[in-house]
C-alpha cells in the first residue's frame, strides 16, 4: 500500500458510541486486523451526523475536525438511544 493511503487504513484513537458507551470497532475475527481505522470510523461518524443533522452543509465539504465536532455534539443523544 502506498504511503499516502496508509493513514486512511491505520488505527485511530477516536471512539464511536456503541451500546450506550464510547467504544472501538471490533477487530476482524478471522485476521485479527483492526477495523477501527480512519476510513471506517469517520465513515460511521459522517453517516450518523448526516442522518441526525440533515441541515448541515454538503457533507463532502466537511473537514475531519468538523465531523468530530458535530459527532461529539451528538454523543449524549447517541448514548441514550443506543443503551441496551
PLY file of the C-alpha trace (Angstrom):
ply
format ascii 1.0
element vertex 84
property float x
property float y
property float z
element edge 83
property int vertex1
property int vertex2
end_header
0.00 0.00 0.00
1.41 3.39 -0.90
2.40 5.74 1.91
-0.25 8.36 1.26
-3.07 5.80 1.64
-1.69 4.19 4.78
-3.20 6.88 7.03
-6.72 6.00 5.87
-6.34 2.37 6.86
-4.36 2.85 10.09
-5.87 2.58 13.55
-7.28 5.78 15.07
-7.90 6.79 18.68
-11.29 8.42 18.07
-14.07 6.36 19.65
-17.62 5.74 18.45
-20.76 5.43 20.55
-21.99 1.83 20.70
-24.33 0.21 23.22
-24.59 3.43 25.22
-20.86 3.99 25.68
-17.74 5.02 23.79
-16.14 2.03 22.09
-13.81 0.87 19.34
-14.93 -1.07 16.31
-14.13 -4.74 16.92
-11.12 -6.34 15.27
-11.70 -8.71 12.36
-12.41 -12.15 13.84
-10.62 -14.08 11.12
-7.49 -11.99 10.58
-7.27 -10.12 13.89
-6.68 -6.89 11.96
-8.11 -3.68 13.33
-11.31 -2.43 11.78
-11.06 0.78 13.82
-9.43 2.74 11.00
-9.81 6.37 9.99
-11.77 5.34 6.90
-14.25 3.19 8.87
-14.60 5.43 11.95
-15.07 8.69 10.10
-17.44 6.96 7.69
-19.66 5.92 10.62
-19.42 9.38 12.16
-20.28 11.15 8.92
-23.21 8.82 8.24
-24.59 9.46 11.73
-24.34 13.25 11.54
-25.94 13.25 8.08
-28.90 11.24 9.45
-29.32 13.32 12.61
-28.42 16.77 11.27
-29.84 16.98 7.73
-29.45 20.77 7.63
-25.65 20.60 7.57
-23.72 21.87 4.57
-22.67 19.46 1.83
-21.06 16.55 3.73
-18.35 16.29 1.07
-17.09 19.71 2.18
-16.74 18.87 5.89
-13.24 18.63 7.36
-12.35 15.87 9.82
-12.36 18.38 12.70
-15.90 19.43 11.74
-17.06 15.81 11.57
-15.66 15.22 15.08
-17.27 18.47 16.33
-20.76 17.54 15.13
-20.43 13.89 16.21
-19.23 14.93 19.67
-22.35 17.10 19.94
-24.48 14.02 19.24
-22.67 11.77 21.75
-25.08 12.30 24.71
-28.10 11.58 22.50
-26.42 8.56 20.91
-25.53 7.16 24.33
-29.18 7.36 25.37
-30.51 5.94 22.10
-28.09 3.00 21.95
-28.24 1.81 25.56
-29.11 -1.86 25.91
0 1
1 2
2 3
3 4
4 5
5 6
6 7
7 8
8 9
9 10
10 11
11 12
12 13
13 14
14 15
15 16
16 17
17 18
18 19
19 20
20 21
21 22
22 23
23 24
24 25
25 26
26 27
27 28
28 29
29 30
30 31
31 32
32 33
33 34
34 35
35 36
36 37
37 38
38 39
39 40
40 41
41 42
42 43
43 44
44 45
45 46
46 47
47 48
48 49
49 50
50 51
51 52
52 53
53 54
54 55
55 56
56 57
57 58
58 59
59 60
60 61
61 62
62 63
63 64
64 65
65 66
66 67
67 68
68 69
69 70
70 71
71 72
72 73
73 74
74 75
75 76
76 77
77 78
78 79
79 80
80 81
81 82
82 83
